[in-house]
Amino acid sequence: MIVKKTEQFQFRFEAESADLTRVRSIVAATEFFTPAEVEIAIELVEERLAKGKASGYEFIFADSTSALAGYVCFGEIPCTVGSFDIYWIVVAPECQRVGLGRKLMQLTEDKVRRYHGRRIYIDTSGREQYQSTRDFYARCGYLPACELPDFYDLGDSKVIYSLTLK
Protein backbone atom coordinates (compact mmCIF):
# COMPACT_ATOMS: atom_id res chain seq x y z
CA MET A 1 0.00 0.00 0.00
CA ILE A 2 1.37 3.41 -0.96
CA VAL A 3 0.01 6.25 1.16
CA LYS A 4 -0.08 9.83 -0.01
CA LYS A 5 -0.20 12.80 2.35
CA THR A 6 -3.70 13.59 1.10
CA GLU A 7 -5.11 10.14 1.88
CA GLN A 8 -8.07 10.29 4.18
CA PHE A 9 -8.05 8.08 7.24
CA GLN A 10 -11.14 7.03 9.12
CA PHE A 11 -10.75 7.38 12.87
CA ARG A 12 -12.65 5.24 15.35
CA PHE A 13 -12.61 5.05 19.11
CA GLU A 14 -13.75 1.51 19.83
CA ALA A 15 -11.74 -1.68 19.54
CA GLU A 16 -13.04 -4.53 17.41
CA SER A 17 -12.05 -8.18 17.67
CA ALA A 18 -10.32 -7.90 14.28
CA ASP A 19 -7.98 -5.33 15.86
CA LEU A 20 -6.15 -8.14 17.64
CA THR A 21 -4.73 -9.28 14.31
CA ARG A 22 -4.43 -5.76 12.89
CA VAL A 23 -2.48 -4.42 15.88
CA ARG A 24 -0.19 -7.45 15.92
CA SER A 25 0.53 -6.90 12.24
CA ILE A 26 1.49 -3.22 12.38
CA VAL A 27 3.39 -3.44 15.69
CA ALA A 28 5.48 -6.32 14.33
CA ALA A 29 5.92 -4.58 10.95
CA THR A 30 7.74 -1.64 12.56
CA GLU A 31 10.55 -4.02 13.57
CA PHE A 32 11.08 -1.88 16.70
CA PHE A 33 9.46 -4.17 19.23
CA THR A 34 10.40 -7.53 20.72
CA PRO A 35 7.96 -10.44 20.49
CA ALA A 36 7.12 -9.89 24.19
CA GLU A 37 6.30 -6.24 23.51
CA VAL A 38 4.07 -7.23 20.59
CA GLU A 39 2.17 -9.52 22.96
CA ILE A 40 1.72 -6.68 25.45
CA ALA A 41 0.22 -4.50 22.70
CA ILE A 42 -2.28 -7.28 21.98
CA GLU A 43 -3.07 -7.74 25.69
CA LEU A 44 -4.18 -4.11 25.97
CA VAL A 45 -6.61 -4.58 23.08
CA GLU A 46 -7.87 -7.79 24.73
CA GLU A 47 -8.38 -5.92 28.02
CA ARG A 48 -10.40 -3.22 26.27
CA LEU A 49 -12.52 -5.79 24.45
CA ALA A 50 -13.16 -7.74 27.66
CA LYS A 51 -13.74 -4.89 30.12
CA GLY A 52 -14.63 -1.88 28.00
CA LYS A 53 -13.97 1.49 29.63
CA ALA A 54 -13.30 -0.22 32.98
CA SER A 55 -10.05 -1.54 31.47
CA GLY A 56 -8.58 1.95 31.74
CA TYR A 57 -7.37 1.72 28.14
CA GLU A 58 -8.64 4.09 25.48
CA PHE A 59 -7.89 3.62 21.79
CA ILE A 60 -7.98 5.65 18.64
CA PHE A 61 -7.64 3.63 15.46
CA ALA A 62 -6.83 5.07 12.04
CA ASP A 63 -8.13 2.94 9.21
CA SER A 64 -7.01 3.40 5.62
CA THR A 65 -8.96 2.03 2.70
CA SER A 66 -7.24 -1.34 2.96
CA ALA A 67 -5.88 -1.85 6.49
CA LEU A 68 -5.18 -0.46 9.94
CA ALA A 69 -2.82 2.45 9.33
CA GLY A 70 -2.06 3.31 12.95
CA TYR A 71 -3.37 3.52 16.46
CA VAL A 72 -2.79 5.02 19.86
CA CYS A 73 -3.57 3.53 23.26
CA PHE A 74 -3.75 5.81 26.29
CA GLY A 75 -5.38 6.07 29.69
CA GLU A 76 -5.49 7.93 32.95
CA ILE A 77 -2.64 6.92 35.23
CA PRO A 78 -4.09 5.10 38.27
CA CYS A 79 -3.96 7.02 41.56
CA THR A 80 -3.49 10.37 39.82
CA VAL A 81 -5.83 13.22 39.05
CA GLY A 82 -5.57 14.45 35.50
CA SER A 83 -2.38 12.64 34.46
CA PHE A 84 -2.50 10.36 31.43
CA ASP A 85 -0.09 7.94 29.80
CA ILE A 86 0.22 7.24 26.11
CA TYR A 87 1.00 3.54 26.25
CA TRP A 88 1.39 2.90 22.53
CA ILE A 89 1.42 4.92 19.36
CA VAL A 90 2.19 2.93 16.25
CA VAL A 91 1.92 3.85 12.60
CA ALA A 92 2.34 1.21 9.91
CA PRO A 93 5.67 1.70 8.13
CA GLU A 94 4.00 2.48 4.80
CA CYS A 95 1.86 5.18 6.48
CA GLN A 96 4.68 6.99 8.26
CA ARG A 97 5.79 10.51 7.35
CA VAL A 98 2.38 11.62 6.07
CA GLY A 99 1.17 13.32 9.27
CA LEU A 100 -0.80 10.38 10.66
CA GLY A 101 1.23 10.08 13.87
CA ARG A 102 0.78 13.77 14.59
CA LYS A 103 -2.96 13.51 13.92
CA LEU A 104 -3.23 10.59 16.34
CA MET A 105 -1.39 12.65 18.97
CA GLN A 106 -3.73 15.62 18.42
CA LEU A 107 -6.82 13.43 18.71
CA THR A 108 -5.43 11.91 21.91
CA GLU A 109 -4.68 15.33 23.38
CA ASP A 110 -8.19 16.52 22.51
CA LYS A 111 -9.75 13.49 24.16
CA VAL A 112 -7.59 13.87 27.28
CA ARG A 113 -8.72 17.51 27.53
CA ARG A 114 -12.35 16.34 27.39
CA TYR A 115 -11.52 14.06 30.35
CA HIS A 116 -10.13 17.13 32.18
CA GLY A 117 -6.59 15.80 31.87
CA ARG A 118 -3.81 18.22 32.69
CA ARG A 119 -0.70 16.34 31.66
CA ILE A 120 0.27 13.54 29.28
CA TYR A 121 3.32 11.34 29.68
CA ILE A 122 4.91 9.09 27.11
CA ASP A 123 8.03 7.03 27.44
CA THR A 124 10.45 5.32 25.13
CA SER A 125 13.82 3.71 24.99
CA GLY A 126 17.02 5.72 25.08
CA ARG A 127 18.65 3.44 22.49
CA GLU A 128 19.86 5.03 19.25
CA GLN A 129 17.20 3.08 17.32
CA TYR A 130 14.57 5.23 19.06
CA GLN A 131 16.08 8.62 18.21
CA SER A 132 13.45 9.20 15.51
CA THR A 133 10.74 8.40 18.08
CA ARG A 134 12.19 10.89 20.55
CA ASP A 135 12.47 13.49 17.77
CA PHE A 136 8.82 12.89 16.89
CA TYR A 137 7.72 13.47 20.49
CA ALA A 138 9.73 16.68 20.60
CA ARG A 139 8.16 17.90 17.33
CA CYS A 140 4.76 17.26 18.90
CA GLY A 141 5.64 19.57 21.79
CA TYR A 142 6.55 16.96 24.39
CA LEU A 143 9.52 17.78 26.61
CA PRO A 144 11.94 15.32 28.19
CA ALA A 145 10.95 15.00 31.85
CA CYS A 146 13.52 12.48 33.01
CA GLU A 147 15.74 9.62 31.98
CA LEU A 148 16.11 6.44 34.00
CA PRO A 149 19.48 4.83 33.18
CA ASP A 150 19.66 1.08 32.51
CA PHE A 151 15.89 0.78 32.94
CA TYR A 152 15.12 -1.73 30.18
CA ASP A 153 18.57 -3.27 30.14
CA LEU A 154 22.17 -2.25 30.68
CA GLY A 155 22.73 0.72 28.39
CA ASP A 156 19.02 1.03 27.59
CA SER A 157 17.45 3.91 29.50
CA LYS A 158 13.80 4.86 29.78
CA VAL A 159 13.18 8.42 28.58
CA ILE A 160 9.94 9.99 29.78
CA TYR A 161 8.42 12.94 27.94
CA SER A 162 5.56 15.12 29.13
CA LEU A 163 3.13 17.66 27.78
CA THR A 164 1.15 20.08 29.92
CA LEU A 165 -2.22 20.69 28.32
CA LYS A 166 -3.65 24.15 28.04
N, C-alpha and C positions, 0 to 999 in steps of 0.2 A: 504494500500500500504506500503510495506517495502522497504526502500531505502538503497542501499549499497553505500559506499564511491565511488565505481567505476562507479556508474550509470552515464550515459551520459545525460545531459540536453540539450535541444535545446533552444537557446536564440534568441529572436526576439525583435524588436525595435518599432513595431507599435501595437497600441491597436486595438482590434477587439471587435465587439459588444458582443460576448460571454464572454469577460473579465469582464463585469459588474457582471455577476453571479459568475464567477471564483474568482474575487477579493473579493467579499462579502464573499464567502465561506471560503477562507483561512484567511482573516482578523478576521472573527468571530471565526474561529477554534482555534486561538491562545489564546483566552479567556483573552487577555490583554486589549482589547479596549471596550469602551462603545458603545451602539447602535448608539449614535450620531457620534462617531468617525468612526464607520463602514460606516455610510452614507457619511461622508466627503471623505473617501477613494473612494467610488463609484462616488461621484461628480467630482473628479479629472479625473477619466477615462471618464466620460461623457463629460467633458470640452475638453479633448483631441480628443474624437471622433467627437465632434461638430465643433471645431475650428482648429484642426490640430496643427501645430507648433505654430500658433498664440496664442494658449492657454497658452504657457509658460511652459507647463508640458511635460517632456520627460519620457519615460518608457523603462524599460528593463524587459521582461518577461522570466521566465525560465519554460519551459514546460518539464514535464516528459512524460513517455510513456502513462500515463493514466489521467493526470490532470495538472493544474497549480501548480508548485512546489514552486514558489516564484516570487517576483517582487520588483522593486525599481522604485520610482517616484522622479524625481529631476527637477530642473530648475534654470535658472539664477535669482538671486534676483533682482526684479525691482529697478531701480535707482542706480544700482551699476555697476561697470566695473570689470568683472572677478570673482565675488563672486556668488557661487551657493549654494542652499539649497538641501539637501536630505529630501524630505517631508515624504516619506514612504519607509521603507524596511521591507518586510514581507516574511517569509519562512514558508510554511506549517509545522505544528508540526512534521509530519512524515518524513519531509525532513531536519530537523534541525540536526546540528552536523555532517554533511558530507562535509562541505566546501562550500555549495551553497551560504550562506550569504556572505562569503568572496569573492567569485567569482563575485557576483552581485556588491559588493563594488568596486572591481578592474575594472570591465567593466564600471561602472559609472565614476570612476576616469579617465579612459582612454578617455571616451567620453568628459568629462569636459575639459581635456587637449586639445582635438581636437577643442573645442570651445574657446580656449585660456583662460580658467579659471585659476585663480591663487589660489583660496581658496574655500574649501567646508565646509559648516556648517551643523550640524545635531543636533537636540535637542530631549530630552526625559524627562520623569518624574524623579523626585528625590526620588519617593517612593521606598521602599525596593523591591517591585515586579519587578522593572526595573533594579535591580543591574546586572543581567545577560546581559541586553541590554547595559548598560554602560561599562561592562567588555568587551563585544564584540567590541564596538567602540574603546576602548583603545587597544585591540589586533590588530585592523586594523590600528593603528597608529594615531588615532584621539586623540587630547588633550583637556581636559576640558578648555573652554575659560571663562565661567562665570556660575554663578548659580543665578537665580532669585527666592528668597524665596516667598512662598505662591502664586505662579503664577497661577497654575491650580485650587488650592483650599487651604484652610488653611492646612499647613503641607505638601503641595505637590508643590515642587519647579520645575522650568524648568531648566534643565542642558543643556547647549549648548557646543558642542564639535566642534573643527575645525581641518582642515588638510590643510597645505600649500603644494601645488603641486610643484614638481620640474620638 
